[in-house]
Amino acid sequence: MAGILDTIKLAGVLVLAIPAALAGLEFLLVRGETVTGSVLIGLAVALVLVQRRLTMPTDVPGLIAKRIGSAATPDTKSESDENE
């Protein structure tokens, strides 16, 4: 379920980031305004990176549950599997 929600969140950010990136490319390549184009492309990239890396307060319980679950479950590989 978390995969679907992450995909929807990414799509929402891309709705804002793609037009900014396209406008930046137009300023950069067509109009020759390198500063404005670079800033718009940088903002588009920053939007996506912040969305992927930022931890929201609503995400904290899920992160805690993942850590507890991974700490509570034993490793599936045994020592004999590692030696082969």
MARBA-3410 file (N, C-alpha, C, O; in Angstrom, 1 decimal):
84
0.8,-1.2,0.0,0.0,0.0,0.0,0.9,1.3,0.0,0.5,2.3,-0.6 ~ 2.0,1.2,0.7,2.8,2.4,0.7,3.4,2.7,-0.6,3.7,3.9,-0.9 ~ 3.6,1.7,-1.5,4.1,1.9,-2.8,3.2,2.7,-3.6,3.6,3.6,-4.4 ~ 1.9,2.4,-3.5,0.9,3.2,-4.3,0.9,4.6,-3.8,0.8,5.6,-4.6 ~ 0.9,4.8,-2.5,0.9,6.2,-2.0,2.1,7.0,-2.4,2.0,8.2,-2.7
3.2,6.4,-2.3,4.5,7.0,-2.8,4.4,7.4,-4.2,4.9,8.5,-4.6 ~ 3.8,6.6,-5.1,3.7,6.9,-6.5,2.7,8.0,-6.7,3.0,8.9,-7.5 ~ 1.6,8.1,-5.9,0.7,9.2,-6.1,1.3,10.5,-5.6,1.1,11.5,-6.3 ~ 2.1,10.5,-4.5,2.8,11.7,-4.1,3.8,12.2,-5.1,3.9,13.4,-5.4 ~ 4.6,11.2,-5.7,5.5,11.6,-6.7,4.8,12.2,-8.0,5.3,13.2,-8.5
3.7,11.6,-8.3,3.0,12.2,-9.5,2.5,13.6,-9.2,2.5,14.4,-10.1 ~ 2.1,13.8,-8.0,1.7,15.2,-7.6,2.8,16.2,-7.6,2.6,17.3,-8.1 ~ 4.0,15.8,-7.3,5.1,16.7,-7.3,5.6,16.9,-8.8,5.9,18.0,-9.2 ~ 5.5,15.8,-9.6,5.8,15.9,-11.0,4.9,16.9,-11.8,5.3,17.5,-12.8 ~ 3.7,17.0,-11.3,2.7,17.9,-11.9,3.3,19.3,-11.8,3.0,20.2,-12.7
3.9,19.6,-10.8,4.5,21.0,-10.6,5.9,21.1,-11.2,6.3,22.1,-11.7 ~ 6.7,20.0,-11.1,8.1,20.0,-11.5,8.3,20.0,-13.0,9.2,20.7,-13.5 ~ 7.5,19.2,-13.7,7.7,19.1,-15.2,7.4,20.4,-15.9,8.3,20.8,-16.8 ~ 6.4,21.2,-15.6,6.2,22.5,-16.3,7.4,23.4,-16.0,7.8,24.2,-16.9 ~ 7.8,23.4,-14.8,9.0,24.3,-14.4,10.2,23.9,-15.2,11.0,24.8,-15.7
10.5,22.6,-15.3,11.6,22.1,-16.1,11.5,22.5,-17.6,12.5,22.9,-18.2 ~ 10.3,22.3,-18.1,10.1,22.6,-19.5,10.3,24.1,-19.8,10.9,24.5,-20.8 ~ 9.8,24.9,-18.9,10.0,26.4,-19.0,11.4,26.7,-18.9,11.9,27.6,-19.6 ~ 12.1,26.1,-18.0,13.6,26.3,-17.8,14.3,25.9,-19.1,15.2,26.6,-19.5 ~ 13.9,24.8,-19.7,14.6,24.4,-21.0,14.3,25.4,-22.1,15.2,25.7,-22.9
13.1,25.9,-22.1,12.8,27.0,-23.1,13.6,28.2,-22.9,14.2,28.8,-23.9 ~ 13.7,28.7,-21.7,14.5,29.9,-21.4,16.0,29.6,-21.7,16.7,30.5,-22.2 ~ 16.5,28.4,-21.4,17.9,28.1,-21.6,18.2,27.9,-23.0,19.2,28.4,-23.5 ~ 17.4,27.2,-23.8,17.8,26.8,-25.1,17.2,27.7,-26.2,17.9,28.0,-27.2 ~ 16.0,28.2,-26.0,15.4,29.0,-27.1,15.7,30.5,-26.9,16.1,31.1,-27.8
15.4,31.0,-25.7,15.5,32.4,-25.5,17.0,32.8,-25.1,17.3,34.0,-25.2 ~ 17.8,31.9,-24.7,19.2,32.2,-24.4,19.4,32.9,-23.0,20.4,33.5,-22.8 ~ 18.4,32.8,-22.2,18.5,33.3,-20.8,18.9,32.2,-19.9,18.1,31.5,-19.3 ~ 20.2,32.1,-19.7,20.8,31.0,-19.0,20.5,31.0,-17.5,20.3,30.0,-16.9 ~ 20.5,32.2,-16.9,20.2,32.3,-15.5,18.8,31.8,-15.1,18.6,31.0,-14.2
17.9,32.4,-15.8,16.5,32.0,-15.6,16.2,30.6,-15.8,15.5,29.9,-15.1 ~ 16.7,30.1,-16.9,16.5,28.7,-17.3,17.2,27.7,-16.3,16.6,26.7,-15.9 ~ 18.4,28.1,-15.8,19.1,27.2,-14.9,18.3,27.2,-13.5,18.3,26.2,-12.9 ~ 17.8,28.4,-13.1,17.1,28.4,-11.9,15.8,27.6,-11.9,15.5,26.9,-11.0 ~ 15.1,27.7,-13.0,13.9,26.9,-13.1,14.1,25.4,-13.1,13.4,24.6,-12.5
15.2,25.0,-13.8,15.5,23.6,-13.9,16.0,23.1,-12.5,15.6,22.0,-12.0 ~ 16.8,24.0,-11.8,17.2,23.6,-10.5,16.1,23.5,-9.5,16.1,22.6,-8.6 ~ 15.1,24.4,-9.6,13.9,24.3,-8.8,13.1,23.0,-9.0,12.6,22.4,-8.1 ~ 13.0,22.6,-10.3,12.2,21.4,-10.6,12.9,20.2,-10.0,12.3,19.3,-9.5 ~ 14.3,20.2,-10.1,15.0,19.0,-9.6,14.9,19.1,-8.0,14.7,18.0,-7.4
15.0,20.2,-7.4,14.9,20.4,-6.0,13.5,19.9,-5.5,13.4,19.3,-4.4 ~ 12.4,20.2,-6.2,11.1,19.7,-5.8,11.1,18.2,-5.7,10.5,17.7,-4.7 ~ 11.6,17.5,-6.7,11.5,16.1,-6.7,12.4,15.5,-5.6,12.0,14.6,-4.9 ~ 13.6,16.1,-5.4,14.5,15.6,-4.4,14.0,15.8,-3.0,14.1,14.9,-2.1 ~ 13.4,16.9,-2.8,12.8,17.2,-1.4,11.7,16.3,-1.1,11.6,15.7,0.0
10.9,16.0,-2.1,9.7,15.1,-1.9,10.2,13.7,-1.6,9.6,13.0,-0.8 ~ 11.3,13.2,-2.3,11.8,11.9,-2.1,12.6,11.8,-0.7,12.5,10.7,-0.1 ~ 13.2,12.8,-0.3,14.1,12.7,0.9,13.5,13.2,2.2,13.9,12.9,3.3 ~ 12.5,14.1,2.1,11.9,14.7,3.2,11.0,13.8,4.0,10.2,13.1,3.4 ~ 11.1,13.7,5.3,10.3,12.9,6.1,9.2,13.7,6.8,9.5,14.7,7.5
8.0,13.4,6.4,6.9,14.2,7.0,6.5,13.6,8.4,6.8,12.4,8.6 ~ 5.8,14.4,9.2,5.4,13.8,10.5,4.5,12.6,10.4,4.4,11.8,11.3 ~ 3.7,12.6,9.3,2.8,11.5,9.1,3.5,10.2,8.7,3.0,9.1,8.8 ~ 4.8,10.3,8.3,5.6,9.1,7.9,6.3,8.5,9.0,6.8,7.4,8.9 ~ 6.4,9.2,10.1,7.2,8.7,11.3,6.7,7.3,11.8,7.5,6.4,12.0
5.4,7.2,12.0,5.0,5.8,12.6,5.3,4.7,11.6,5.7,3.6,12.1 ~ 5.2,4.9,10.3,5.6,3.8,9.4,7.0,3.5,9.4,7.4,2.3,9.4 ~ 7.9,4.5,9.6,9.3,4.3,9.7,9.7,3.6,10.9,10.6,2.7,10.9 ~ 9.0,3.9,12.0,9.3,3.2,13.3,8.9,1.8,13.2,9.6,0.9,13.7 ~ 7.7,1.5,12.6,7.2,0.1,12.4,8.2,-0.7,11.6,8.4,-1.9,11.8
8.8,-0.1,10.5,9.7,-0.8,9.7,11.0,-1.2,10.5,11.5,-2.3,10.4 ~ 11.5,-0.2,11.3,12.7,-0.5,12.1,12.4,-1.6,13.1,13.3,-2.5,13.3 ~ 11.3,-1.5,13.8,11.0,-2.6,14.8,10.8,-3.9,14.1,11.3,-4.9,14.6 ~ 10.1,-3.9,13.0,9.9,-5.2,12.3,11.2,-5.8,11.8,11.4,-7.0,11.9 ~ 12.1,-5.0,11.3,13.4,-5.5,10.8,14.3,-6.0,11.9,15.1,-6.9,11.8
14.2,-5.3,13.1,14.9,-5.7,14.2,14.4,-7.0,14.9,15.1,-7.8,15.5 ~ 13.1,-7.2,14.8,12.5,-8.4,15.4,12.6,-9.6,14.6,12.6,-10.7,15.2 ~ 12.7,-9.5,13.3,12.8,-10.7,12.5,14.2,-11.1,12.3,15.1,-10.3,12.1 ~ 14.5,-12.4,12.4,15.9,-12.9,12.3,16.3,-12.9,10.8,15.4,-12.9,9.9 ~ 17.6,-13.0,10.6,18.1,-13.1,9.2,17.7,-14.4,8.7,17.7,-15.4,9.4
17.3,-14.5,7.4,16.8,-15.7,6.8,18.0,-16.6,6.3,17.8,-17.8,6.2 ~ 19.2,-16.0,6.2,20.4,-16.8,5.8,21.0,-17.4,7.0,21.1,-16.8,8.0 ~ 21.3,-18.7,6.9,22.1,-19.3,8.0,23.6,-19.3,7.7,24.0,-18.9,6.6 ~ 24.3,-19.7,8.6,25.8,-19.6,8.4,26.2,-20.6,7.3,27.2,-20.3,6.6 ~ 25.6,-21.7,7.1,26.0,-22.6,6.1,25.7,-22.1,4.7,26.4,-22.4,3.8
24.7,-21.2,4.6,24.4,-20.6,3.3,25.4,-19.6,2.9,25.7,-19.4,1.8 ~ 25.9,-18.9,3.9,26.9,-17.8,3.7,28.3,-18.4,3.3,29.0,-17.8,2.5 ~ 28.6,-19.7,3.7,29.9,-20.3,3.4,29.9,-20.8,2.0,31.0,-21.0,1.5 ~ 28.8,-21.1,1.4,28.8,-21.7,0.1,29.0,-20.7,-1.0,29.0,-21.1,-2.2
END
